[in-house]
Amino acid sequence: MHRLHPLYLDILSADAARPPYDRQRLQLGIVHLGIGAFMRAHLAAATEAAIAAGDPRWGIVGVSLRQPDTRDALQAQDGLYTLAIRDADAQGRPRQRLQVIGAVRRLLVAPENPQAVLDAIAATDTRIVSLTVTEKGYCHDPATGALRLDHPDIVHDLAHPEAPRSAIGMLVSGLRRRFAEGRSPLTLMSLDNLPANGRVLRGAVLRFAEAVDPALARRIADGCRFPSSMVDRIVPRTTDADRAAVSQALGAEDRWPVLGEPFFDWAVEDEFAADRPDWTLGGARFVADAEPYERLKLRMVNGTHSSLAYLGAMAGWQTVDQAIAQPALRGHIEALMRDEIEPTLAALPGLDLPAYRTNLLARYANPALAHRTHQIAMDGSQKLPQRLLGTVRDRLAAGLPVPRMALGVAAWMHYLRGVDERGQAYAVDDPHAADLTALYQRSLGQGASAEAVQAMLSYAPVFGDLAGNAVLAAALLGPLQSLQARGVQATLDAVNRGELAA
Ligand code: CS2
C-alpha cells in the first residue's frame, strides 16, 4: 500500500475528503506547542476550514515537546494525516468519515532543536502560538493555578533560557527573540482543559518573564493577548488497529491518523493581538467571555468523564461506552449532572441544560470510539480541582449536599490503590503518583476511616483549602468504605437508592 502523500492524493478512496487548496502557498501563521491527537482533531480541523475557504495565512508549525514520533510519522507524509470521525449508524453499526487534513506544514521536535522552536515563535508570519500541552504542561500548582518556580522544568529553563524544556520557557524565550528582532506581539492561546486557561497561561508566562527580565514581562503584558477558550471534542488515543483500519478505508497507509466524535465545540474569546483565522467556518464561536462556557464544559463533560473513568476503571469496565452501558453507572452520571452539577451553572444564551445532558450521555455511548477509562483516569491530581472540586466548593458554600460528587472524588482516591476489582494491577499515571500512592498506602490502604480521609484531604496541591473540611470528609467516608468493602457496582446501587449520604 502507498504511504499517504501529497503526490498520491488521487489514489485515495473517493469518499475521503482532501485539502481543496494549494498547500505550497500556505504561510505559517500558527505555531502549535504540543501537536498531539487532540489538537489535530480540533484546532487543525477548524483551521483547515478557514484555509479551505480561501485564507492561506494559517499553515501550522507543529511542535512536539517530548517525543519525535509525530514528526517521524508525519514528515514522511509531508504533514498530511487523516481525521476519522466515528459514530454509529441507526442500526448501531460503527461507521467513519475520513478527511485528509493539510494545514500542518512543518514539524519540529523541541528537545532535538529548541532553537528552531524559538525561531518559529519569532518568525514574521507567526501571529498565534497555540498550546495543547495538557494540564501538567503549565508547571503550575493545580489547586491555585500559579506557576511553580520550583518545578524542575522551570528551574531548568530559568537557568538555560536558550534551550528551554517547558512550554512556558519556550514562549518567553521565543518572545524575547521576537521583540529583539523588532517583530510584533503575538496571541498566545491555550486549548487545554483548565478553567480560565488564557488567564492561567498569562499568569505563568508573566511570572516566568518577570523572573528573567521585568521589562520583557511588561512588553508581553502590554502587547500580547491570551484569549481563554472552551474546547470540546472527544479524541481517544489512536491504536495500531485504528491505524490499520483507517489506512484500509483510505486506500493509502497513514501511520498517524486521529479519531474523533462528530461533536465539536469551541468558544474562544475574540481577543487577538493581530489577525486570526475565521474559525467559525469550522464550527467555532467567538465570545466575549469564555469562562461560563469553560465552567459548563469542565464540570458537565470532564467532571462526569473523570467520575465515570475512576469508577469504570476500578470495576474493570475498559471503555467509556462499556461503562455507560451499565444501568447503575448511567443512572448515577445522569443524576450527578441533573441534581448536583447543573444547579451550580449560570444560564447561557441558547443553552438547554437537559438537552446538553441527554446529548452528553449519547456521546459517551458512542460505540465507535473505544475511549479507555484508564486514559481519562491519568493525571487525576491535575484534573480534579477544576473538574470536581469547583462544583464541590460551590455546593458546600451554599450548604448543599454532595453525595454524588463525593463518589467521584472517593473513586479517584480508591483508584490510587493500583489494582482493580478483578485483581488487575495498573500504574497510576500522574506527575504526583509517587506522593499520592505513598499517601494512599499510609492512610486509606489501611482501611477507610475518618482519619484516613482527613489525611488524603490534606494533600494541598489537589485539595487546597478543602483540607480539614468536615462536611466533605464525612461525605467521602461512606463511599470509600463501600468501595473498599463491596466494590463499584454495589456502591453505585447504594448511592442510587439514596444511601451512603452523610
Ligand atoms: C477527557 C478529555 O482525557 C480526559 O481527561 O476527559 O480529554 C475529554 O475527552 C475532552 O475534554 C472532551 O472535550
Boltz pocket constraint, residues with backbone or C-beta under 6 A from the ligand:
constraints:
  - pocket:
      binder: B
      contacts: [[A, 193], [A, 231], [A, 232], [A, 233], [A, 234], [A, 235], [A, 301], [A, 302], [A, 305], [A, 306], [A, 375], [A, 376], [A, 377], [A, 378]]
      max_distance: 6.0
